[in-house]
Amino acid sequence: MDFSILLYLALGLSAGAIAKYALPGKEPGGLLITMLLGVAGSMLGGKIGGYFGVGGTGIDLTGLLTAVGGAILLLMAYRKITVKG
């Protein structure tokens, strides 16, 4: 098994956990959902960061920061969509 996949999953888990800590609330999901949130946030953050020339996704501090930023944006979008009036 390729260890880079495991590193990306660990980065995703870290980013998802940081994003959920930064925006506390009631989102469903446990460890797997948090990891998927971080991985999706990494993809989103990498695209946005690449657009602004900040960097892309990677297993470093910049990659973690863009992943956390993307995960926070996804959490905010989730809350906006699921808010009950």
N, C-alpha and C positions, 0 to 999 in steps of 0.2 A: 504494500500500500504506500502511496506517495504521502510523505509527511507534510508537504505543503498544503494539502487538503485539510489535514488535521489542524495546522496552524491557522488557516483561514477560518475554520469553524471555531477555534479558540478565540480568535480576534472578533468574530461575530458575536460569540457569547459575551465577551467582555464589553463590546460596544452596546449590545442590547441591554445588558445589566446597568451600564452607566446611564443610558438613555432613560430607562425605567426609574432609576434613582433620581435623575434630574427632573423628571416630570412625574411625580408620584400620582397615583390614581388607581382606578379599578379597571385594569385591562385583564382580559382572560389569558390564560396560558401559563405554562410553567417554563421549565428549562428549555425545551425544544422550541417553543414559540419565541422565547427570548433570543435564542441563537438565530432563528430564522429572521427575526426582526433586525438583528445586528448584521447579518449577511446581506439582507436586502438594503439596509441602510448603508452598508459599505459600497454596494453597487451604485445607489443613488448619489451618495456623497462623492464617490469617485468621478461620476459623470459631471456633477456640478463643479467639483474642484478642478477637473480637467478643462471645463469651459472657461473658468476664470484663471487658469494657469497656476493654480495652487499646487497641483500634484494629482496623482491618481490613487488607485487602491494599491496597497502594498502592506507588507508585514513590518511596519515601522510606526513611529509616532504620528507621522502625517496620515498614514492609513487609518490608524485608530481614531484620530480626530475627525477625519472625513466620514468614517463609519458612524461615529457617535452623532455627528451633525445630521447625517442622512437618517439615522434611526429616530432622532428627535423629530425631524420633519414628518416621518411616517407615523409616529405616535400622535402628533398634532393633527394630521390628516384623518387618522382613525377616529380620534375624539370628535372632530368636526362632523364626520359622516354619521357616527353612531349616537350623537347627542339627541336625547329625547326631550322635546319641547315642553 
